[in-house]
Amino acid sequence: MTVQPTQGGANAVAAGRLWAGGLATAVIAGLIAVAGILLARGVFDVPVLAPEGEGTWGDADTWTYALYCGLAALVATGLLHLLLISTPRPFQFFGWIISLATAVAALAPFATSGSTSSKIATGLINLIVGIAIGALLPGAARAAMRARAVGR
């Protein structure tokens, strides 16, 4: 099944379906962040995003971090939507952008002060969140494009 282009050559996208996939991806990204922090703090005793005395759940930064990971997924959804309606080969551009953004997010902790173990844990969490966003959103976008093409 092929997607029929709309006027002007842009792909037809079922926006509601795409954004529902983006919201689901945001929830997953936030949960990955929480699970990663729990693993780092609870199992490996690495103080990620909070002073050591804060315990496994840490402080409010844990939930703020999870919300930012979810927000990153929503920003990526907006970017993908824009690419889908405006650029040739949107999935190729999206793949490059997400890959580079993930690399930056994974390396960013190493430019801060803190213990090496904390930097590694934070970088790994960022890497896994980026991989999840990059893996889930294109599938949601393809489904949204097929759904719109079938409904025409």
Buried (B, 14 or more C-beta within 10 A) or exposed (E): EEBEEEEEEEBBBBEEBBBBBBBBBBEBBBBBBBEBBBBBBEEEEBBBBBEEEBEBEBEEBBBEBBBBBBEBBBBBBEBBBEBBBEBEEBBEBBEEBBEEBBEEBBEEBEEEEBEEBBBBBBBBBBBBBBBBBBEBBBEBBBBBBBBBBEEE
